[in-house]
Amino acid sequence: MATRQYTSGNLQRKSDFCVTYIPAKSGKIITTIHSKTAVLHGSKLHDICSTTLSDLHISYGRLEVTDTGGQYFVLKARIEAVVKAANPKAVAESLPEFKKHAHYKSREDRFRRSRLYLPGNQAKLMLNAGIHKPDAIILDIEDSVALAEKNTARLIVRNALRTLDFFGAERMVRINQGKTGLKDLEAVIPHNVHLILVPKVETAKQLIEVDEKIQAIRKDCGRKEPVFLMPILESASGILNSLEIAKASKNNVAIAIGLEDYTADIGVERTNQGRESLFARSQVVNAARSAGIQAIDTVFSDVNDEDALRESVREAKEIGFDGKGCIHPRQIKPIHEEFAPTEPEIEKAKKIVRAFDEAETKGLGVVSLGSKMIDPPVVKRAQNTINLAMATGLVPKNWKRK
Amino acid sequence: MGQKLKLIKNAADRKVPALVNGVKAIPFKGVSRYSPKGVKAAPPIRSCNDYPSSGNKVVGSLKEALKKCGVKNGMTISNHHHFRNGDLVMNQVFDTAAKMGVKNLRWFPSASFPCHEPMIKHMENGVIHHIEGSLNGPLGNYASDGKMKGLAVLRSHGGRWQAIQDGEVHIDIAIIAAPTADPFGNCTGDRGPSACGLLGFGLADSLYADHVVVVTDNLVDFPCVPWQIQGNNVDHVVVLDKVGEPEKIVSGTTQITKSPDRLFIAELTAKFVKAAGIMQDGFSFQAGAGGTALAFAIYLRELMKESGVKARFIRGGSTKYLVEMLEGGLTDFILDGQTFDLEGVRSMRENLGHINTSPFTSYNWHGKGNFASILDAVVLGATEVDINFNANVVTHSDGQMLHGIGGWQNCLFSKCTILPIPSFRNRIPIIVDEVTTLVGPGELIDVIITERGIAINPKREDLIKATKRSGLPIRKIEEIKEEVDDLVGAPLDKPEFTDEVVGVVKWVDGTVIDSIFKVNK
């Protein structure tokens, strides 16, 4: 009888690896590597294979690796995936070095104007993602990853979190629904993921379940930093329960809407005008505001239509959203530019902030601008406007001195 | 086979042979250090006694033309590469020579392409002894593996003109594929079913070769005007059914890169050119047809429009984007070296400001100046750059010869040479400690622009000062290198080079700047 073999990867995919493992009960481990750049990478490839197998306590069998130009952390993840496919109960991990640049922190109230979705099994797209300066990078293990690649994608995402520099972008992961999602959490929570996107949330209970699992993992791995949550509402029920969901966890920093599934759920076509989702989107904005968190709009998926993207961001901003999802780095700049405050908004905000500073220096309890009294929330909004303007380069950091 | 030759160290500390394919070679002396004396080469005197007074030089076939040129063993046959990967002529020429039983020819193209893979067969059967010209793809691998009988000699476009003019390479028979020609041999590339724009790379061949054969599939009545190659230099005209595949000669649309990283690099490059104060009224630049270079031209165009700046001239590789700039009043002239798309070809026919150039006007180092040094900025590629800004364009880090030099070396003499390049390709870092093959000395390379930052050559204090407060990500080259090495897991293994030479790289003045050694696989 032929021995079963386990494969992770695809020979056709460039800048990746394809790994096949045939387990054995005795003998030795035989590793075969096919690489067009063996002259340059041969010794390192062998080295990575043997240390990874040894981390996973594998001493017997055959390992065949085809190199199409992927990064080493991907090779490690694919080897771990095939070994775990062969031994589903194995718990050993083979972790790449946790790089210094992967340790930075996030903040609850940071901007989340743009969040760039990247398929969790395509590391090639992750390598330079940070240089395009999105507010957040989402390593996705859910809808952009085929079922057969889920187990590998989870490990690639884990390894990417330890290895790559995202240059200050918030480090997000979108997990799967249900039990698979809980497994995803086990893989990523110990590795400085800042925020978990929870898809297709319909009830507060679903979110609480995720949150509790996260807290348990945090305790196990000794993680002190909080893990933020962003539930995505993608159905009629989710929308109708939005307030409850938004308030379900203190770790919620934003709620998002996913229109592809939502429009399917209510049985309408998704249009560019978006009349069919106006109610749902307004509901999400109101629930978010009520819970004191950010409201994040759906993904704009036509990469080639920048004008339509800009129009869609302007509309989102008008409705009250703080951010928009994107799937290509080219979309980031237009999103930031459209979310940026206008010149009159900036001037007004500057006046308010100056008036506030003045009142503070003078020790006045009440802030006033001309004959008008200004409430604290207005000051906070003005400060936000200034921050946004600074982030877009419209206002220099030292604007008060000018 | 690779050759075990006596090697000497040149001024760049690279080991080079003193004898290249049996001819004495001068080792590189340093940038601008070598000025030869003497007179130029010249073709033999000819007489109208030997040419038909009717002006009709059409002969029946390639074979007849070669026969009339007295083709024999050991001769040098040359051609231009304006048909790029759509050339249908040169394989036929060597097939014909093979049938005529001729051996040991030297092929001297201005560049070769993957469509020329059949030449391997002619090297195997002894028809071709070796190739001197850029070697890409399969031909590059063949030569890298040491299978070619002679050394590969890699020259820049300007260096090729220099070699012909200085008598270093004597062409016996020049084949000039021409999209349109008359029976007298006047010909042009700007019209006809195989239109390729211009024929500048064939100009030296037409002036200096012993025999010149024009091959066309579009014979028009005398005179073919305006002509690019003058019939008075042509011996014979051959008419074939088809000389090129138009879609492989020029593409209908030139593709801008879609890679977000390359677009990012192109945008940074345009911003740098502006921030450094180069983008001023009356300035000039050169950008070729690579995806990043095209995107750079488009970003720069937007910045020029915003600032109301107009260029005096742009050097191409012309493309529809340069044509738009010319027709939109953003430049007075395009000085075109080769035409990359159909819009470029049209513009060449229609616009008085779209000027034909040749390697003589643009690049030749042994002349009374050239256009390349007048340029305010050029944007070029590279396979490797080292921390001293030395760059390589002919080999990859694994030692394989895969690219020609083109006009690259010649362009290094512009006032600001910028290399916008990705900082890594798969797991291969582009910034290295030492280039595998030295093609361009670091003292001529001013700026490296990667997606991870801009490195300015410390020698260019003026550029460093000008861009200090620009907000651009200007970093030390070592810093970018360290970041990328960490990402891709460098250091890499080094290819194990044998002491067998398989090729040499010439500098613009004909001296030998580096050797390419066979890799022990």
Interface residues (C-beta under 8 A of the other chain):
Chain A: S15 T37 V39 L40 H41 G42 S43 K44 G69 G70 Q71 Y72 K99 L127 N128 I131 H132 L164 D165 H328 P329 R330
Chain B: P260 D261 L263 F264 S397 D398 G399 R425 N426 R427 I428 E451 R452 E483 D486 L487 V488 G489 L492 D493 K494 P495 E496 V519 K521
